[in-house]
């Protein structure tokens, strides 16, 4: 194990995956004053995404930077994005929080929607960061859907450079989208399914009102599950044909073997949205480290006091990895249960 990684011990009142997931999302955090600079990245098809640049006062050219990519229905204001950017900046890391297409500050800037396979957008952001910080190594960190984008890009790159990317971390990545779709349709996980569908429909409707020409829901379509949404909207608008086609082409699982940069995957066995089987059964390359905890839920990992400066164990493992990327990379893939 990375020598600075303490084992995850869940809060005494948050022992289930559902409890961890909900606590991770809804437990209050300190308020963070927005002080980032915004950079607009124009993509090949004319859409734009926004990078929120949290620049520490002590940062110098050549110091490390990090690109953070949020999950489904999130943005730069998602709790984990704000917390981790703040913690990285406090340690001298220049953190760029990326709003995926149509999210956050980019609602008016993208005609097409984001999806789990838009690795080309992450690559464009890394190239932009290389221009903004030309001497700085960069760690890419993706959360949930952003984790799949991260791993997909790494597998596609292989040994090829992309900006100054030298390491990566994926937290709770849905590497097998079809399996995740089946998982979230099971009881009681259907609560998450319905929650995300409502958020996604709202995002599409809001973007349609703000931007002329934005992709809208088909007439009369009322998706009730994520699979319905992806089958009637995402797959059609983005050219995959069907939800099954989208899941097959956008999943990072078939590409994991091509990863060559030091990469840490953090996941939990009791994640109610992402089954652990795909990662546990996959032969990972030497550059990839899998840290699979017994508990933690989906982007939860709310632990006991006394381990880190606060209970957000996930946040501090991201900080640890960004500050010393690759230290835990070994000649073999290792699965650790804590």
C-alpha positions in Angstrom: 0.0 0.0 0.0 1.0 3.6 -0.5 2.8 4.2 2.8 0.7 7.3 3.6 -2.6 5.5 3.0 -4.3 4.6 6.3 -7.0 2.0 6.1 -10.6 3.2 5.7 -12.7 2.7 8.8 -16.2 3.9 8.3 -18.0 6.2 10.7 -19.7 4.0 13.4 -23.2 5.2 12.2 -22.4 4.8 8.5 -21.7 1.2 7.9 -23.7 0.4 4.8 -23.0 1.5 1.3 -26.2 3.5 1.1 -25.5 5.3 4.3 -22.0 6.2 3.1 -23.3 7.3 -0.3 -25.9 9.6 1.2 -23.6 10.9 3.9 -20.9 11.7 1.3 -23.4 13.7 -0.7 -25.4 15.5 2.1 -23.2 15.8 5.1 -22.4 19.6 5.4 -19.0 20.9 4.7 -17.4 24.2 5.3 -18.4 27.0 2.9 -15.9 27.7 0.2 -15.6 31.2 -1.3 -15.3 31.0 -5.0 -12.1 32.6 -6.1 -11.1 30.7 -9.3 -10.3 32.1 -12.7 -12.2 30.7 -15.6 -10.7 29.4 -18.8 -12.8 28.5 -21.9 -11.6 25.5 -23.9 -13.0 25.3 -27.4 -13.5 21.7 -28.6 -13.1 20.4 -32.2 -16.9 20.6 -32.9 -17.2 24.2 -31.6 -18.6 23.4 -28.2 -16.8 24.8 -25.2 -16.0 23.6 -21.7 -15.0 25.6 -18.7 -12.0 25.2 -16.4 -12.1 26.7 -13.0 -8.5 27.5 -12.0 -7.8 27.5 -8.2 -4.3 29.0 -8.2 -2.6 28.9 -4.8 -0.7 32.1 -3.9 2.5 30.2 -3.3 2.3 28.3 -6.6 5.3 28.7 -9.0 5.7 27.6 -12.6 6.8 24.0 -12.6 4.8 23.1 -9.5 2.2 20.4 -9.8 -1.3 20.9 -11.2 -4.3 18.7 -11.2 -7.4 18.4 -13.4 -10.6 17.3 -11.6 -13.5 15.9 -13.6 -16.9 15.6 -11.9 -19.5 12.8 -12.1 -23.0 12.4 -13.5 -25.2 15.5 -13.0 -22.4 17.3 -11.2 -20.2 20.4 -11.9 -17.4 22.4 -10.4 -19.7 23.2 -7.5 -20.2 19.6 -6.4 -19.1 19.1 -2.8 -16.2 16.8 -3.5 -14.9 19.1 -6.3 -14.9 22.1 -4.0 -13.4 20.3 -1.0 -10.6 18.6 -2.9 -9.7 21.6 -4.9 -9.4 23.6 -1.7 -7.3 20.9 0.0 -5.0 20.6 -3.0 -4.6 24.4 -3.3 -3.7 24.6 0.4 -0.8 22.2 -0.3 0.5 24.2 -3.3 -1.2 22.3 -6.1 -2.9 24.3 -8.8 -6.3 22.7 -9.2 -8.4 23.0 -12.4 -12.1 22.0 -11.9 -13.6 21.0 -15.2 -17.2 21.6 -16.1 -18.1 18.9 -18.6 -20.2 20.0 -21.6 -23.3 21.9 -20.6 -22.6 21.7 -16.9 -22.0 24.5 -14.4 -20.6 27.6 -16.0 -20.8 26.0 -19.4 -24.6 25.6 -19.7 -24.7 28.1 -22.6 -21.6 26.9 -24.3 -22.3 23.4 -25.5 -24.8 22.3 -28.1 -24.1 18.6 -27.5 -24.3 16.9 -24.0 -21.5 15.3 -22.0 -21.4 11.5 -21.6 -19.3 8.8 -20.0 -17.1 8.4 -23.1 -16.0 12.0 -23.8 -12.3 11.3 -23.3 -11.5 13.8 -26.1 -12.8 16.6 -24.0 -10.5 15.7 -21.1 -7.6 15.6 -23.6 -8.5 19.1 -24.8 -8.5 20.3 -21.2 -5.1 18.8 -20.6 -3.7 20.5 -23.7 -5.2 23.8 -22.5 -3.6 23.4 -19.0 -0.2 22.7 -20.7 -0.5 26.1 -22.3 -1.5 27.8 -19.0 1.2 26.0 -17.0 3.8 25.0 -19.5 6.4 23.6 -17.1 4.0 21.8 -14.7 3.3 18.1 -14.4 -0.4 17.3 -14.2 -2.4 14.6 -12.4 -5.8 13.8 -13.8 -8.5 12.9 -11.2 -11.9 11.7 -12.2 -14.9 11.0 -10.0 -17.6 8.4 -11.0 -18.5 9.2 -14.6 -15.4 11.4 -14.7 -13.4 8.4 -13.5 -14.5 6.4 -16.5 -13.6 9.3 -18.8 -10.2 9.4 -17.1 -9.5 5.7 -17.6 -10.8 5.6 -21.1 -8.4 8.5 -22.1 -5.4 6.8 -20.4 -6.1 3.5 -22.2 -6.4 5.3 -25.5 -3.2 7.2 -25.0 -1.0 4.3 -24.1 2.5 5.7 -24.3 1.5 8.8 -26.2 1.8 12.2 -24.3 -1.2 14.4 -23.7 -0.2 17.9 -22.4 1.9 17.3 -19.3 -0.2 14.5 -17.9 2.0 12.1 -15.8 -0.3 10.4 -13.5 -4.0 9.8 -12.7 -6.6 8.7 -10.2 -10.2 7.4 -10.8 -12.6 7.3 -7.9 -15.6 4.9 -8.1 -15.4 4.7 -11.9 -18.2 2.9 -13.8 -15.8 0.9 -16.0 -18.6 -1.4 -17.3 -21.6 0.9 -18.1 -24.0 -1.9 -18.9 -23.3 -3.6 -15.6 -23.8 -0.4 -13.8 -27.1 0.2 -15.6 -28.3 -3.2 -14.4 -27.0 -2.6 -10.9 -28.8 0.7 -10.4 -32.1 -0.8 -11.6 -32.1 -3.2 -8.6 -34.0 -2.5 -5.4 -33.3 -0.3 -3.5 -30.8 1.3 -5.9 -33.8 2.4 -8.1 -33.9 5.5 -5.9 -30.6 6.7 -7.3 -31.8 5.8 -10.8 -34.9 7.9 -10.6 -33.0 10.8 -8.9 -30.4 11.0 -11.6 -32.9 10.7 -14.4 -34.8 13.7 -13.0 -31.6 15.7 -12.7 -30.5 14.9 -16.3 -33.9 15.8 -17.8 -33.7 19.1 -15.9 -30.2 19.7 -17.3 -31.3 19.0 -20.9 -34.4 21.3 -20.5 -32.4 24.1 -18.9 -29.7 24.0 -21.6 -32.4 24.0 -24.3 -33.9 27.2 -22.9 -30.5 28.9 -22.6 -28.9 27.9 -25.9 -30.5 27.9 -29.3 -29.7 24.7 -31.2 -28.9 22.7 -28.0 -29.9 19.0 -28.3 -33.3 18.5 -26.6 -35.4 15.5 -25.5 -37.4 13.8 -28.3 -41.0 14.9 -28.5 -43.1 12.9 -26.0 -40.1 11.1 -24.4 -40.4 10.7 -20.6 -37.5 8.5 -19.5 -38.0 6.7 -16.2 -34.6 5.0 -15.9 -31.0 5.9 -16.8 -31.2 3.2 -19.5 -34.3 4.9 -20.9 -32.6 8.3 -20.9 -29.5 6.9 -22.6 -31.5 4.9 -25.1 -33.8 7.8 -26.1 -31.4 10.8 -25.7 -27.7 10.2 -25.1 -27.3 7.4 -27.7 -29.3 9.2 -30.4 -27.8 12.7 -29.9 -24.3 11.5 -29.6 -24.4 8.9 -32.5 -24.3 5.6 -30.6 -27.6 4.4 -31.9 -28.8 2.6 -28.7 -28.1 2.6 -25.0 -26.4 -0.8 -25.4 -24.2 0.7 -28.2 -23.3 3.6 -26.0 -22.4 1.5 -23.1 -20.2 -0.8 -25.2 -18.3 2.0 -26.9 -18.0 4.4 -23.9 -16.9 1.9 -21.2 -13.3 2.1 -20.2 -13.0 -1.6 -19.2 -11.7 -2.9 -22.6 -9.1 -0.2 -22.6 -7.6 -0.6 -19.1 -4.9 -2.9 -20.3 -3.4 -0.1 -22.4 -2.7 2.3 -19.4 0.9 3.1 -19.0 0.9 6.1 -16.7 0.9 5.6 -12.9 -2.8 5.3 -12.0 -4.7 4.6 -8.8 -8.3 3.3 -8.9 -10.2 3.8 -5.6 -13.5 1.8 -5.3 -15.7 0.2 -2.7 -17.2 -3.3 -2.6 -20.5 -1.9 -1.2 -21.0 0.8 -3.9 -24.8 0.7 -4.6 -24.3 2.0 -8.2 -21.1 0.3 -9.4 -20.6 -3.5 -8.9 -17.0 -4.4 -8.0 -16.8 -7.5 -10.2 -15.5 -5.9 -13.4 -12.4 -4.4 -11.6 -11.8 -7.4 -9.4 -11.8 -9.8 -12.3 -9.7 -7.7 -14.7 -6.0 -8.2 -15.1 -4.7 -4.7 -14.7 -1.4 -3.5 -16.1 1.6 -2.8 -14.0 1.0 0.9 -13.9 -2.4 0.6 -12.4 -3.1 0.2 -8.7 -6.5 -0.9 -7.4 -7.5 0.1 -3.9 -10.8 -1.7 -3.2 -12.3 -1.0 0.3 -15.0 -3.1 1.9 -17.0 0.0 2.8 -17.3 3.5 1.4 -20.4 3.5 -0.9 -20.3 5.7 -3.9 -18.1 8.8 -3.4 -18.8 8.4 0.3 -15.8 7.2 2.4 -16.8 9.1 5.5 -14.5 7.8 8.2 -13.8 8.0 11.9 -12.1 10.9 13.5 -8.4 10.9 14.2 -7.2 9.5 10.9 -7.1 12.7 8.8 -7.7 16.4 9.4 -11.5 15.7 8.9 -13.7 12.6 8.2 -13.4 12.8 4.4 -11.1 9.9 3.9 -11.6 10.0 0.1 -10.4 13.6 -0.2 -7.2 12.9 1.6 -6.3 9.9 -0.5 -6.7 12.0 -3.6 -4.4 14.6 -2.0 -1.9 11.9 -1.1 -1.8 10.5 -4.6 -1.6 13.9 -6.3 1.3 15.0 -4.1 3.3 11.8 -4.7 1.9 10.1 -7.8 3.2 6.7 -8.8 4.8 5.9 -5.4 2.4 3.1 -5.0 2.8 1.7 -8.5 4.1 -1.8 -8.5 5.2 -4.4 -11.0 1.9 -6.2 -10.4 -1.7 -5.0 -9.9 -2.6 -5.2 -6.3 -6.1 -5.3 -4.7 -6.3 -4.1 -1.2 -9.3 -4.6 1.1 -9.4 -2.3 4.1 
